[in-house]
Amino acid sequence: MAQKQMKSLAKDTAIYGVSTIVGKFVNWLLVPYYTHVLAQAADYGIVTNLYAWTALLLVILTYGMETGLFRFINKETESPERVYSTSMISVGTTSLIFGILIVIFSPQVAVWLKNPAHPEYIWMLGISVSLDAFACIPFAYLRYRKMPIRFASIKLLYVLLNVGFNLFFFTVCPFLMKHAPATVSWFYDASYGVGYVFVSNILSTIIQTLFLLPYILSVKFNFDKILLKKILRYSLPLLMLGVMGILDQTLDKILYPYMGRGEIGRTELGIYGATSKIALIMLVFTQAFRYAYEPFVFAQKHGKESHQSYIQAMNYFVIVSWFIFLGMIFYIDIFKFLGVLGREYWSGLDIVPIILVSFIFQGIYFNLSIWYKLSDKTMFGVWFALAGTVIIILGNVLFVPRFGYYGCVWAAFACYFVIMTLSYFFGQKYMPIAYDLKKIGFYTLITLILFLLSFVIKTPYQWLNYCFKTVLMLIFVFIFIKNDLPAEKIPFLNKIFKKKY
């Protein structure tokens, strides 16, 4: 039974993963694109700072209702449609109020964010984040209904639209302005520059919302005040958890302009933001796993069998994460040779290994967090995240003024290591799960050894170095197949490997 559940989880993760990977990869291509089409790294610093704010606002505006929906929609005593409708009305109302307020007060907010010349950036992002917050509920409903293909299609639509609008404003319009100015001069201003990043975003978000309308209108609107109180009682601690968690991810980018780095600060933030995106593959895998794992966890009948599923899920998450880590690190110089990043951003590539490990810690923490979500002890998650936020703040305040963005990445590393460790030890007290620490430690050690070998053994020939690193990758794959993949069921491989019992 556990094996069947893992196959179902793997299937959903694959669907969410393919869509998320394709979507994130296509969207990720905008990062190197921006590093070439934006006038300077400081412009991307604006994008990095404002999108960090929108990530925080998105968590606040959804206030844990996404997880609350999964918790109550699976209860036999509740009507799924009533839970969905009540959640959607609640989030929709608060999102509408926020959108109106941000439009009215955008000039004041722009001054506060040190970008007074462009208050329209603020209201465009404010409307976008309001629509995104509202969309979280119908997207969650699609996940509950096990409709990953529809979920993925709409998510991909947004990405393709966003990329298309960016290409239009940053490539097509400049070309037309040069060769046929009358076609675009009535709406296009070449000097607006980075502003078209935000124009592209709001247009894509509006269209995505329109495509969600069939699923928004598919149920009878039925608002249950008593049910909402129950959901909020469960979800509001998750709001605090979410705020603390997203602060752990974005606070460094929010605080950076205030860290005394002067004029160079915005340029450094642009470099930090762009090179951080190189680690996106790890984040994509973590997010895809989360999309499939969260509804899977809440739908389980809890007991020894479900614990075995959690153990297996943790094992494979760690193994795949370390595989991605090695692949990213071994071939990171390709980003230079292919001109993926503008030369101005190359100095930030050294931080990528630290960021990747931080993402792995973050993913393990998400796996571990099931104990306080299933036992309704979500306040523990708040305390863990608060501890992480304190580490982030102290790390940035103490080290960023002196070491720049290196202070940011090491603060994040320490943050996720601490909250991962805290969650494990408290989880063993309140909901003991016998995670296979021996296996996790084994693959971590193998990864460390291969990682060190790639640095110690080098030749004057780059092609030979890549061949050696490829051999190291194959060694990792061989160990995985030999120890943890049922290779005897795979044609051809079953003649080479024998499963260990």
C-alpha positions as CSV (number, residue, x, y, z in Angstrom):
1,M,0.0,0.0,0.0
2,A,2.8,2.4,0.9
3,Q,4.5,1.6,-2.4
4,K,1.2,2.4,-4.3
5,Q,1.0,5.7,-2.4
6,M,4.5,6.6,-3.3
7,K,3.8,5.9,-7.0
8,S,0.8,8.3,-6.8
9,L,2.9,10.9,-5.1
10,A,5.7,10.5,-7.6
11,K,3.2,10.8,-10.5
12,D,1.7,14.0,-9.2
13,T,5.1,15.4,-8.3
14,A,6.2,14.6,-11.9
15,I,3.2,16.4,-13.4
16,Y,3.6,19.4,-11.1
17,G,7.3,19.1,-11.5
18,V,7.3,19.1,-15.3
19,S,4.9,22.1,-15.4
20,T,6.8,23.9,-12.7
21,I,10.2,23.1,-14.1
22,V,9.2,24.2,-17.6
23,G,7.4,27.2,-16.3
24,K,10.1,28.3,-14.0
25,F,12.8,27.6,-16.6
26,V,11.1,29.7,-19.2
27,N,10.5,32.4,-16.6
28,W,14.1,32.0,-15.4
29,L,15.3,32.8,-18.9
30,L,14.1,36.3,-18.2
31,V,16.9,36.7,-15.6
32,P,19.8,36.4,-18.1
33,Y,17.6,38.3,-20.5
34,Y,17.3,41.2,-18.0
35,T,21.0,41.2,-17.4
36,H,21.5,42.0,-21.0
37,V,18.6,44.3,-21.8
38,L,18.4,46.4,-18.7
39,A,20.8,49.4,-18.7
40,Q,22.6,48.4,-15.4
41,A,22.6,45.9,-12.6
42,A,21.0,48.6,-10.4
43,D,17.8,48.3,-12.5
44,Y,17.6,44.6,-11.6
45,G,18.2,45.6,-8.0
46,I,14.8,47.4,-8.2
47,V,13.1,44.3,-9.5
48,T,14.8,42.1,-6.8
49,N,13.7,44.5,-4.0
50,L,10.1,45.0,-5.2
51,Y,9.5,41.3,-5.9
52,A,10.8,40.5,-2.4
53,W,8.0,42.7,-1.1
54,T,5.4,41.1,-3.3
55,A,6.4,37.6,-2.0
56,L,5.8,38.8,1.5
57,L,2.5,40.4,0.7
58,L,1.3,37.3,-1.1
59,V,1.8,35.3,2.1
60,I,0.0,37.9,4.2
61,L,-3.0,38.2,1.8
62,T,-3.5,34.4,1.7
63,Y,-3.1,34.1,5.5
64,G,-2.7,30.4,5.6
65,M,-6.1,29.7,3.9
66,E,-4.5,27.5,1.3
67,T,-3.4,24.9,3.9
68,G,-6.5,25.5,5.9
69,L,-8.6,24.5,2.8
70,F,-6.7,21.2,2.6
71,R,-7.2,20.6,6.3
72,F,-11.0,21.1,6.3
73,I,-11.9,20.0,2.8
74,N,-10.8,16.5,3.7
75,K,-12.9,16.3,6.8
76,E,-16.0,14.1,6.5
77,T,-18.0,16.5,8.5
78,E,-17.5,19.4,6.1
79,S,-18.9,20.0,2.6
80,P,-16.0,20.4,0.2
81,E,-17.9,23.0,-1.9
82,R,-18.8,25.0,1.2
83,V,-15.1,25.0,2.4
84,Y,-14.0,26.1,-1.0
85,S,-16.6,28.8,-1.4
86,T,-16.1,30.2,2.1
87,S,-12.3,30.3,1.7
88,M,-12.6,32.0,-1.7
89,I,-14.9,34.7,-0.5
90,S,-12.7,35.4,2.5
91,V,-9.5,35.7,0.5
92,G,-11.2,37.6,-2.3
93,T,-12.6,40.2,0.0
94,T,-9.3,41.0,1.7
95,S,-7.5,41.0,-1.6
96,L,-9.9,43.5,-3.0
97,I,-9.5,45.8,0.0
98,F,-5.7,45.6,-0.3
99,G,-5.8,46.4,-4.0
100,I,-7.9,49.5,-3.5
101,L,-5.7,50.8,-0.7
102,I,-2.4,50.2,-2.6
103,V,-3.7,52.2,-5.6
104,I,-4.7,55.1,-3.4
105,F,-1.5,55.3,-1.3
106,S,1.0,54.2,-4.0
107,P,2.8,57.6,-4.0
108,Q,3.5,57.4,-0.2
109,V,4.6,53.8,-0.4
110,A,6.9,54.6,-3.3
111,V,8.7,57.2,-1.2
112,W,9.0,54.8,1.7
113,L,10.5,52.2,-0.6
114,K,13.1,54.7,-1.9
115,N,11.6,54.8,-5.4
116,P,9.5,58.0,-5.4
117,A,9.8,58.7,-9.1
118,H,7.7,55.7,-10.0
119,P,4.6,55.1,-7.8
120,E,3.0,53.2,-10.7
121,Y,5.4,50.4,-10.0
122,I,3.8,50.1,-6.6
123,W,0.1,50.0,-7.7
124,M,0.9,47.6,-10.6
125,L,2.5,45.2,-8.3
126,G,-0.2,45.8,-5.7
127,I,-2.9,44.8,-8.1
128,S,-0.9,41.8,-9.3
129,V,-0.3,40.5,-5.8
130,S,-4.0,40.9,-5.0
131,L,-5.1,38.8,-7.9
132,D,-2.4,36.2,-7.2
133,A,-3.5,35.9,-3.6
134,F,-7.1,35.4,-4.7
135,A,-6.0,32.8,-7.3
136,C,-4.3,30.7,-4.6
137,I,-7.6,29.3,-3.5
138,P,-8.9,28.1,-6.9
139,F,-5.4,26.7,-7.6
140,A,-5.6,24.8,-4.3
141,Y,-9.0,23.5,-5.2
142,L,-7.6,22.1,-8.5
143,R,-4.9,20.3,-6.5
144,Y,-7.6,18.9,-4.1
145,R,-9.6,17.7,-7.1
146,K,-6.4,16.1,-8.4
147,M,-6.4,18.1,-11.6
148,P,-2.7,18.7,-12.0
149,I,-2.8,19.1,-15.8
150,R,-5.3,21.9,-15.6
151,F,-3.4,23.4,-12.7
152,A,-0.2,23.2,-14.7
153,S,-1.7,24.5,-18.0
154,I,-2.9,27.7,-16.3
155,K,0.4,28.2,-14.5
156,L,2.3,27.7,-17.7
157,L,0.0,30.2,-19.5
158,Y,1.0,32.9,-17.1
159,V,4.7,32.2,-17.6
160,L,4.4,32.2,-21.4
161,L,2.4,35.4,-21.3
162,N,4.9,37.1,-19.0
163,V,7.8,36.1,-21.2
164,G,6.0,37.1,-24.3
165,F,5.1,40.6,-23.0
166,N,8.7,41.1,-21.8
167,L,10.1,40.1,-25.2
168,F,7.6,42.5,-26.8
169,F,8.5,45.5,-24.7
170,F,12.3,44.9,-24.5
171,T,13.0,43.5,-28.0
172,V,10.1,43.9,-30.4
173,C,9.2,47.5,-29.5
174,P,12.8,48.8,-29.6
175,F,13.2,47.2,-33.0
176,L,9.9,48.8,-34.3
177,M,10.9,52.1,-32.8
178,K,14.0,52.0,-34.9
179,H,12.4,50.8,-38.2
180,A,8.7,51.7,-38.0
181,P,8.3,54.1,-35.1
182,A,4.7,55.0,-35.9
183,T,3.5,51.5,-35.0
184,V,4.5,51.7,-31.3
185,S,5.4,55.3,-30.5
186,W,1.8,56.0,-29.4
187,F,2.2,53.8,-26.3
188,Y,5.9,52.8,-26.0
189,D,8.5,54.9,-24.2
190,A,12.1,53.6,-24.6
191,S,13.2,55.5,-21.5
192,Y,10.7,53.7,-19.3
193,G,13.1,50.8,-19.1
194,V,12.6,48.5,-16.1
195,G,9.0,49.7,-15.7
196,Y,8.0,47.3,-18.5
197,V,8.9,44.4,-16.2
198,F,6.0,45.4,-14.0
199,V,3.7,46.2,-17.0
200,S,4.3,42.6,-18.3
201,N,3.6,41.2,-14.9
202,I,0.2,42.9,-14.4
203,L,-1.0,42.0,-17.9
204,S,-0.1,38.4,-17.4
205,T,-1.7,38.2,-14.0
206,I,-5.0,39.6,-15.3
207,I,-5.2,37.1,-18.1
208,Q,-4.4,34.2,-15.8
209,T,-7.3,35.3,-13.5
210,L,-9.7,35.3,-16.5
211,F,-8.7,31.7,-17.3
212,L,-9.4,30.7,-13.7
213,L,-13.0,32.0,-13.9
214,P,-14.6,28.7,-14.8
215,Y,-13.2,27.1,-11.6
216,I,-14.2,30.2,-9.6
217,L,-17.7,30.1,-10.8
218,S,-18.1,26.3,-10.8
219,V,-19.5,26.2,-7.3
220,K,-22.4,27.8,-5.6
221,F,-21.2,30.7,-3.5
222,N,-22.0,29.7,0.1
223,F,-20.4,31.7,2.9
224,D,-20.3,29.9,6.2
225,K,-19.2,32.3,9.0
226,I,-18.9,29.5,11.6
227,L,-16.8,27.4,9.2
228,L,-14.6,30.5,8.4
229,K,-13.9,30.9,12.2
230,K,-12.8,27.3,12.4
231,I,-10.6,27.6,9.3
232,L,-9.1,30.9,10.6
233,R,-8.4,29.4,14.0
234,Y,-6.3,26.8,12.2
235,S,-4.9,29.1,9.5
236,L,-3.9,32.3,11.4
237,P,-1.0,30.6,13.1
238,L,0.0,29.5,9.6
239,L,-0.1,33.2,8.6
240,M,2.4,34.0,11.3
241,L,4.4,30.9,10.1
242,G,4.1,32.0,6.5
243,V,5.2,35.6,7.2
244,M,8.2,34.4,9.3
245,G,9.0,31.8,6.6
246,I,8.9,34.3,3.7
247,L,10.8,36.8,5.7
248,D,13.5,34.2,6.0
249,Q,13.6,34.0,2.2
250,T,13.2,37.6,1.3
251,L,14.1,39.8,4.2
252,D,17.7,40.2,3.1
253,K,16.6,41.6,-0.2
254,I,14.1,43.9,1.5
255,L,16.7,45.2,4.0
256,Y,19.6,45.5,1.6
257,P,18.9,49.1,0.5
258,Y,19.0,50.1,4.2
259,M,22.2,48.4,5.1
260,G,24.6,51.3,4.4
261,R,26.1,50.1,1.2
262,G,25.5,53.4,-0.4
263,E,25.1,53.8,-4.2
264,I,26.8,50.4,-4.8
265,G,24.1,48.7,-2.7
266,R,21.5,48.6,-5.5
267,T,24.0,47.2,-7.9
268,E,25.1,44.5,-5.5
269,L,21.4,43.7,-4.9
270,G,21.0,43.3,-8.6
271,I,24.0,40.9,-8.8
272,Y,22.8,39.0,-5.7
273,G,19.3,38.7,-7.1
274,A,20.4,37.5,-10.5
275,T,22.9,35.0,-9.4
276,S,20.4,33.6,-6.7
277,K,18.2,32.7,-9.6
278,I,20.9,30.4,-10.9
279,A,19.9,28.1,-8.0
280,L,16.3,28.1,-9.2
281,I,16.3,24.4,-10.2
282,M,16.6,23.4,-6.6
283,L,13.8,25.7,-5.6
284,V,11.6,24.4,-8.5
285,F,12.1,20.8,-7.4
286,T,11.2,21.7,-3.8
287,Q,8.1,23.6,-4.9
288,A,7.0,20.8,-7.2
289,F,7.4,18.3,-4.4
290,R,5.4,20.6,-2.0
291,Y,2.5,20.9,-4.5
292,A,2.1,17.1,-4.6
293,Y,3.2,16.3,-1.0
294,E,0.9,18.6,1.0
295,P,-2.5,17.2,-0.2
296,F,-0.9,13.7,-0.1
297,V,-0.1,14.2,3.6
298,F,-3.5,15.5,4.6
299,A,-5.3,12.7,2.8
300,Q,-3.4,10.0,4.6
301,K,-4.9,7.7,7.2
302,H,-2.2,8.2,9.8
303,G,-0.4,5.3,11.4
304,K,2.7,3.1,10.9
305,E,2.0,2.8,7.1
306,S,1.7,6.5,6.6
307,H,4.9,7.0,8.6
308,Q,6.7,4.7,6.2
309,S,5.5,6.8,3.3
310,Y,6.9,10.0,5.0
311,I,10.2,8.2,5.6
312,Q,10.5,7.2,1.9
313,A,9.5,10.6,0.7
314,M,12.2,12.2,2.8
315,N,14.8,9.8,1.5
316,Y,14.1,10.4,-2.1
317,F,13.8,14.2,-1.6
318,V,17.3,14.3,-0.1
319,I,18.8,12.0,-2.8
320,V,17.3,14.0,-5.7
321,S,18.3,17.3,-4.0
322,W,22.0,16.3,-3.7
323,F,21.9,15.1,-7.3
324,I,20.7,18.5,-8.4
325,F,23.3,20.2,-6.2
326,L,26.1,18.3,-7.9
327,G,24.8,18.9,-11.3
328,M,24.5,22.6,-10.7
329,I,27.9,23.0,-9.2
330,F,29.8,20.8,-11.6
331,Y,28.6,22.7,-14.7
332,I,28.1,26.2,-13.3
333,D,30.9,27.7,-15.5
334,I,28.6,27.0,-18.5
335,F,26.6,30.0,-17.5
336,K,29.7,32.1,-18.2
337,F,30.7,30.5,-21.5
338,L,27.2,30.6,-22.9
339,G,26.8,34.2,-21.9
340,V,23.7,33.4,-19.8
341,L,24.6,36.2,-17.4
342,G,26.0,39.5,-18.3
343,R,29.7,39.8,-17.3
344,E,28.7,42.4,-14.7
345,Y,27.0,39.6,-12.7
346,W,29.7,36.9,-12.8
347,S,31.2,37.9,-9.5
348,G,28.1,36.6,-7.8
349,L,28.4,33.0,-9.0
350,D,30.6,32.0,-6.0
351,I,27.5,32.2,-3.7
352,V,25.5,29.6,-5.6
353,P,26.7,26.5,-3.7
354,I,25.8,28.1,-0.4
355,I,22.3,29.1,-1.7
356,L,21.7,25.5,-3.0
357,V,22.5,24.0,0.3
358,S,20.2,26.5,2.0
359,F,17.4,25.4,-0.3
360,I,18.0,21.8,0.6
361,F,17.8,22.6,4.3
362,Q,14.5,24.5,3.5
363,G,13.1,21.5,1.7
364,I,14.0,19.1,4.5
365,Y,12.4,21.5,6.9
366,F,9.2,21.4,4.8
367,N,9.2,17.6,5.0
368,L,9.7,17.7,8.7
369,S,6.9,20.2,9.2
370,I,4.2,17.7,8.7
371,W,4.3,16.8,12.5
372,Y,3.0,20.2,13.7
373,K,0.6,20.5,10.8
374,L,-1.0,17.1,11.4
375,S,-1.1,17.5,15.2
376,D,-2.5,21.1,14.9
377,K,0.5,22.5,16.8
378,T,1.2,25.1,14.1
379,M,2.5,27.6,16.7
380,F,5.7,25.5,16.8
381,G,6.2,26.4,13.1
382,V,5.8,30.1,14.1
383,W,8.5,29.8,16.7
384,F,10.9,28.0,14.4
385,A,10.4,30.6,11.7
386,L,10.7,33.5,14.2
387,A,14.1,32.0,15.3
388,G,15.1,31.9,11.6
389,T,14.0,35.6,11.1
390,V,16.1,36.7,14.1
391,I,19.1,34.9,12.6
392,I,18.5,36.6,9.2
393,I,18.2,40.0,10.8
394,L,21.3,39.7,13.0
395,G,23.3,38.2,10.1
396,N,22.4,41.0,7.7
397,V,22.8,43.8,10.3
398,L,26.2,42.5,11.5
399,F,27.7,41.2,8.2
400,V,26.2,42.9,5.2
401,P,27.6,46.4,5.8
402,R,31.1,44.8,5.8
403,F,30.8,41.7,3.5
404,G,27.9,42.7,1.2
405,Y,25.7,39.9,-0.1
406,Y,28.0,37.2,1.3
407,G,26.6,38.2,4.6
408,C,23.1,37.5,3.2
409,V,23.8,34.0,1.9
410,W,25.6,32.8,5.1
411,A,22.8,34.3,7.2
412,A,20.2,32.3,5.2
413,F,22.4,29.2,5.5
414,A,22.5,29.5,9.3
415,C,18.7,30.3,9.4
416,Y,17.6,27.1,7.5
417,F,20.0,24.9,9.3
418,V,18.8,26.0,12.7
419,I,15.0,25.7,11.9
420,M,15.5,22.4,10.2
421,T,17.3,21.1,13.3
422,L,14.8,22.5,15.7
423,S,11.9,21.0,13.8
424,Y,13.5,17.6,13.8
425,F,14.1,17.4,17.5
426,F,10.7,18.8,18.5
427,G,9.0,16.5,16.0
428,Q,10.6,13.5,17.5
429,K,9.1,14.5,20.8
430,Y,5.5,15.2,19.7
431,M,5.1,12.9,16.6
432,P,8.1,10.5,16.4
433,I,8.9,9.4,12.8
434,A,11.9,7.1,12.4
435,Y,13.6,9.0,9.5
436,D,16.4,7.0,8.0
437,L,19.2,9.3,9.2
438,K,21.8,6.7,8.2
439,K,20.8,6.8,4.6
440,I,20.5,10.6,4.6
441,G,23.9,10.9,6.1
442,F,25.4,8.4,3.6
443,Y,24.2,10.4,0.6
444,T,25.3,13.7,2.2
445,L,28.8,12.3,2.8
446,I,29.0,10.9,-0.8
447,T,27.9,14.3,-2.1
448,L,30.5,16.1,0.0
449,I,33.3,13.7,-1.2
450,L,32.4,14.1,-4.9
451,F,32.1,17.9,-4.4
452,L,35.6,18.1,-2.9
453,L,37.1,15.9,-5.5
454,S,35.8,18.2,-8.2
455,F,37.8,21.0,-6.7
456,V,40.9,19.1,-5.7
457,I,41.4,17.4,-9.1
458,K,41.7,19.8,-11.9
459,T,43.6,19.9,-15.2
460,P,44.6,22.7,-17.5
461,Y,42.0,21.5,-20.0
462,Q,38.4,22.6,-19.3
463,W,36.9,19.8,-21.5
464,L,38.8,17.2,-19.4
465,N,37.6,18.8,-16.2
466,Y,34.0,18.4,-17.4
467,C,34.6,14.8,-18.4
468,F,35.9,14.1,-14.9
469,K,32.9,15.9,-13.3
470,T,30.6,13.8,-15.5
471,V,32.2,10.7,-14.2
472,L,31.6,11.9,-10.6
473,M,27.9,12.4,-11.5
474,L,27.7,8.9,-12.9
475,I,29.2,7.5,-9.7
476,F,26.4,9.2,-7.7
477,V,23.8,7.8,-10.1
478,F,25.4,4.3,-9.9
479,I,25.3,4.4,-6.0
480,F,21.7,5.5,-6.1
481,I,20.6,2.7,-8.5
482,K,22.6,0.1,-6.7
483,N,21.2,1.0,-3.3
484,D,17.8,2.6,-3.6
485,L,16.3,2.1,-7.1
486,P,14.5,-1.2,-7.8
487,A,16.7,-1.7,-10.9
488,E,15.7,-5.4,-11.2
489,K,12.4,-4.2,-12.6
490,I,14.0,-2.0,-15.3
491,P,14.9,-3.6,-18.6
492,F,18.6,-3.9,-19.3
493,L,19.5,-2.5,-15.9
494,N,18.2,-5.6,-14.2
495,K,21.1,-7.6,-15.8
496,I,23.6,-5.2,-14.3
497,F,22.3,-4.5,-10.9
498,K,21.0,-6.7,-8.1
499,K,18.7,-5.1,-5.6
500,K,20.1,-5.1,-2.0
501,Y,17.8,-6.6,0.6
